[in-house]
């Protein structure tokens, strides 16, 4: 099964930016529509952004205008550019297939902490 590795998280101040990466172990990943999800402490995992194989994107309302999802098929990688970060963006971020019935095993995620 395709394995996912998320990276790029860290501790930043409000208003700063981060770029997350989701690297897949196999190129079959490029045939999947993929999403970024996040889970804050004590809360359920929620959708953040998604991208289809054709490059069509959609975003949660909380991410619109600040986050950009993209993919590089040559690298089997999906990115999430996050700008104007807020404290409420603090969470562990994960990537996975958009189709909830075809989810891959979740990776370890990458921690994003936004704090002054």
C-alpha positions as CSV (number, residue, x, y, z in Angstrom):
1,X,0.0,0.0,0.0
2,X,1.1,3.5,-0.7
3,X,2.7,5.1,2.4
4,X,2.5,8.8,3.2
5,X,5.0,11.0,5.0
6,X,4.1,14.5,6.0
7,X,6.7,17.1,6.7
8,X,7.3,20.8,7.0
9,X,5.5,21.7,10.2
10,X,6.9,23.8,13.0
11,X,6.5,26.6,15.4
12,X,5.6,30.0,13.9
13,X,4.2,33.3,15.0
14,X,0.8,34.5,13.9
15,X,0.9,35.9,10.4
16,X,3.8,33.8,9.2
17,X,3.9,31.0,6.6
18,X,4.7,27.4,6.3
19,X,4.8,24.9,3.4
20,X,3.8,21.4,4.2
21,X,4.7,18.4,2.0
22,X,3.1,15.0,1.7
23,X,5.4,12.5,0.0
24,X,4.1,9.2,-1.2
25,X,6.0,6.0,-1.6
26,X,4.6,5.1,-5.0
27,X,3.7,7.0,-8.2
28,X,0.2,5.5,-8.1
29,X,-0.4,8.3,-5.6
30,X,-0.6,10.6,-8.6
31,X,-3.8,9.0,-9.8
32,X,-5.5,9.8,-6.5
33,X,-7.4,12.9,-5.5
34,X,-5.7,14.0,-2.3
35,X,-6.6,16.1,0.7
36,X,-5.0,17.8,3.6
37,X,-6.6,17.3,7.0
38,X,-5.9,18.5,10.4
39,X,-6.6,17.5,14.0
40,X,-6.4,19.9,16.8
41,X,-6.0,18.7,20.4
42,X,-9.3,17.4,21.7
43,X,-11.1,17.8,18.3
44,X,-12.0,15.6,15.4
45,X,-9.9,15.5,12.3
46,X,-11.2,18.0,9.7
47,X,-10.8,18.6,6.0
48,X,-8.6,21.5,5.0
49,X,-8.0,21.4,1.3
50,X,-8.2,19.0,-1.6
51,X,-6.8,18.6,-5.1
52,X,-7.9,16.3,-7.9
53,X,-5.8,14.5,-10.4
54,X,-6.6,17.2,-12.9
55,X,-5.5,20.0,-10.5
56,X,-8.9,21.2,-9.4
57,X,-8.8,22.4,-5.8
58,X,-11.2,23.1,-3.0
59,X,-10.8,24.5,0.5
60,X,-12.5,24.6,3.8
61,X,-13.8,28.0,4.6
62,X,-11.1,28.4,7.2
63,X,-8.5,27.9,4.6
64,X,-9.8,29.9,1.7
65,X,-7.7,32.9,0.7
66,X,-4.8,31.8,3.0
67,X,-3.9,28.2,2.0
68,X,-2.9,26.8,-1.4
69,X,-2.8,23.1,-2.2
70,X,-0.7,21.9,-5.1
71,X,0.9,18.7,-6.4
72,X,4.2,17.7,-8.1
73,X,3.6,14.4,-9.8
74,X,7.3,14.1,-10.7
75,X,8.0,14.0,-6.9
76,X,4.8,12.0,-5.9
77,X,4.2,14.9,-3.5
78,X,1.3,17.2,-2.6
79,X,2.0,20.5,-0.9
80,X,0.1,22.9,1.3
81,X,1.3,26.5,1.4
82,X,-0.1,28.2,4.4
83,X,0.0,31.9,4.7
84,X,-1.2,34.3,7.3
85,X,-1.3,31.6,9.9
86,X,-3.5,32.0,13.0
87,X,-3.4,30.4,16.4
88,X,-6.5,28.4,15.4
89,X,-4.5,26.7,12.7
90,X,-2.5,24.9,15.4
91,X,-3.0,21.2,14.8
92,X,-1.4,18.0,13.5
93,X,-1.7,18.0,9.7
94,X,-2.2,14.9,7.6
95,X,-2.7,14.0,4.0
96,X,-4.7,11.2,2.5
97,X,-7.0,10.3,-0.3
98,X,-10.1,12.4,-0.6
99,X,-12.4,9.4,-1.0
100,X,-13.3,8.3,2.5
101,X,-13.9,4.7,1.4
102,X,-10.4,4.4,-0.2
103,X,-8.3,6.0,2.5
104,X,-4.7,4.9,2.9
105,X,-3.1,4.3,6.3
106,X,-2.7,7.6,7.9
107,X,0.9,8.9,8.3
108,X,2.4,10.3,11.4
109,X,1.3,13.8,10.5
110,X,3.3,17.0,11.0
111,X,2.7,19.4,13.9
112,X,1.9,23.0,13.2
113,X,2.0,25.4,16.1
114,X,1.1,29.0,15.7
115,X,1.9,31.0,18.8
116,X,3.4,34.3,19.8
